[in-house]
Amino acid sequence: MKKLITAAMTLALAAGLASAQVTSDNIVGYVTITNNPGTTYPSYGNCFITVGDVNTSAVLGDITADGMAAGADYLQFLSPADLSTILFATYIDAATADGLGDPGMQGWWNLDIDTRLDSTPLPAGTGFIGNFGSGSTVVITYAGEVVQDTIDLDMTGLTYPMVANTVPADLTLGDITAEGMAAGADYIQFLSSTDLSTTLFATYIDAATADGLGDPGMQGWWNLDIDTRLDSTPLPAGTGFLGNFGSGSPVTIGFPNPVAP
């Protein structure tokens, strides 16, 4: 995996640019993704926590989305039970707020623009779907504190969770683990940004399963036929995927410590 930025370093990411500086014992920074016209339904997710938060959580207000057509472009947060939308969130950027004559309007709102959503909690690993049909170029900036530790996301009881790369650096699937998956039955899906069709299915053989098969080298990510390794599949900063965990097994997805050697 790519080591995260420290002090005066800057990383060029495939999805954008990330930079950070050291403040006391914290590493803080930002990741910027430019969502171009035609990328209608991107799978995104936050990769920082609110600075100083002790619960490894962020809020929606830690993210900005310059260029959104407010009320027409928005984010969708999906139910992990049935994939219904449980929250729509649109953004009024600084330019739009100034045009409305009210700079204080900048921030996240429901689609009726009558309820602020800046305080919506985003626990580590929260993913969401963009819905950007206006044709505008939208620049999304995630900002906050880097979690300087491994993060294990408990997926128990969540059939269809949207999961985000929790690390503000480009990873591959091989950098993350998925303990407890029923290989071939439980899997993750990468979705098309054009029509939300599935472009890739990936399942995981954990250490216990690999040992049971008599081949510890089998541990890792595979296609559903278990004949093609997928460990090298990119997972850029600020992006996400959809889980499909129907076996009932308790699944834990583990992300690496971004500052580990």
N, C-alpha and C positions, 0 to 999 in steps of 0.2 A: 504494500500500500504506500501511497505518498505520505511522507511525514508532513505534519501541519506546519504553518508559518510560525515563526517566533520573531520577536523584536522587529528587525528591519527587513525581514524576508517577505517576498511576495510570490504567490503561486499562480501560474496561469492555468486555469481550469478549462476543460472542454466546454463546460456550460456557461462560463463567465469568468470573473476575476474574484479572487478572495484575498483579503489582506488582513493583517492583525497587528496589534501591538501589545506589549506586556504592561499591565496595570496592576501593581502590587503582585499578588499571587495568581491573579486571573489572566487568562488570555482572552481578549475580546477582538472582534473583527466583523467582517461582513462578507457575504457572497451575493453576487449580482448575476441574474439570468435575464437575458433578453428574449422575450417570447415574440417571435415574428408572426406577421399575418399568415394564416394557413395552418399554424399550430393551434388548433382550436380547442383540443381537450388534453392538455398536458397533465401528466401525473407529477405533482410537486409535493414538497413537505419541508417543514422547518428543520434546520440543522444546528441551531443554537438554543441556549436557554436565556431567560432574562438575567441580566447581570446581577449576581449575588443571590439568585434563587436557590434555595436548599432542596427543592423538590424536583430537580431536573425538568423544569417546565418553562415554557415561554408563554406569551400572550400574542394574540393576533396583531396587536398594535406594534409589536417588534418588527413586523414586516411592512414594507411599503410596496405599492404597485403603480408606478407612474405611467400614465398613458391609458389607463382603463377608461372606457366609456361607462361612467357610473350608471348602474342600473341595468346596463346591457351586457357588460363583461362582469364576470363574478367567479368566485370560488364555490365549490360544492363539497361539503363534508358528508360522508356517506355512513349509513348505519352498517355496523359489522354483522348485523343479523340478516338483513335482506337487501342491502345496497340501495335502499331508498335514501333520498337526500334529507338530512336532518338539519342542515343549516346552509343558507345561501349568504354569501358575503361579497359586497362590492366595495370599491375604494374610490373616494374622492381625493384626487391628488392636489398638490399645492396650486397648480395652475388653474384647475377647475374651481377650487375653493376661492381663489382670488377673483376669477371671472364671475362668481356668484356674489361677490362683494362681502364674503364672510370667510376669512382665512381659518377661523376656528372650525369650519366644516371638514377640514382635512382629516382623513381617517377612514376606518372601516364601518360600513352600515349594512343593514338589511336592504332588500331590494326596493322597499317603499321609502327608503331614506328617512325613516322616522325613529330608528333605534340604533344607537351606537353599539358596535361589536368589538371595539379595541381591546376590551378586557377579556374576551373569549380565551379560555385556557387552551394551550397546546402542549400537552405532555410530550416528553421526548419520544420521537418516532411517529408523531402524528402526520399522516399524509392526507392529501386532498386532490381533487380534480379541478383544473381550470376549465372555464367555459368562456372562451374569448371569440365571439362571433362577429364583433363589430368591424374587424379588419384593422384595428389599431395595433401598433407596436407597443407592447407592455413590458416595462422594465421592472422586474421584481427584485427587491433587495431584502435579504435576510440579515439581521444584525443581532449581536448579543455576545454571550460568553460561551466559550468552548468547554464542554465537559471533558476534563482531563482524566478520564477513566473509561473502562469498558462499560457498555450499557447493554443490559439484558432485558428485552421486551417480552413480557408474559402475554402470550396470545391465547391462553386458556379460555375456552368458551366463546372466542371470537371467530366466527366462521369466515367472514369476508373483511378483514381489517385492511385499511389503506395504511401502508407502512412507508415511512420516509427514511432515507439515509440520514442517520443522526450525526454524521461526521462532516464538517465543512471542508471536505477534500474529496477528490474523485477516488472511488473505490472500485473494486470488481466484486462479483458475487463470492469469489474465493476468500475475500477478506471478512465475510460474515458467516455465522454458523446458524443452524436451525435444529436444536436438540428436540427430539421427541416426534419429529415428523414421521408419519407412516409413508415411507418412500413410495412414490407412484400414485398414492391416493391423496395425500396432502401436497400442496404445491403453491408456488407464487406465479402471478401472471404479470407480464409487461404489456401495457395497453397502447394501442395506436393512438397517436395524438390527432388523427384525422377523424376516426369514427368509433374509437374505444373498443375495437375488436382486439383480441389477444394476439400479440405478435410473437410471444415466447412463453412457454410453460417451463418452469424449473422446479424440480423436487430435490430433496436433500437426503443423503445417506449419512446419518450421524455415526459417531465412533462405535456406539454399542451395536448398531445394526451392521456396520462393516465387520466388526469382530465376530458377530453371529454368522455372517456369511463366510467367515474364514479368510477374509481379505481386507485387512486394515487400510490398504491403499484405495479402497472404494470410497472412503469418506470424502464428501464434497457434493457439489451441485451437478445434477444430471437432467437430461430431458426425460419425459415420462416413460419412454421405452428403456431407460437406463442403458443406453448404448452410445451416448454422446455427452462428454463432459462440458459443463457450462461455467466452470470456475472463472474463466476469463471474461465473462459478460460484464460490460461496463455498468457502473452504478454511480453516475456523477453526483456531485454535491447538489443538494436542493431538489433532488428528484425522488420519486417513490414508485411503489409497485403495489399490486393487490394480492392479498393472501386468499387462499381457498383451502380452509382447514376443516374438512367435513368428517374426518375419521373419529373425532371426539378425543383424540390424544392431546395431552397438554403439550403445547409447542412453545419453545422459547427461542427468539431470534436474538443473536448476540452480535453487537458491533464493537470494533476494536477501539482501544485507547488511541486517540489521534496523535499523542505526543510520545508514545512508547517507541523505544529504539527499533 
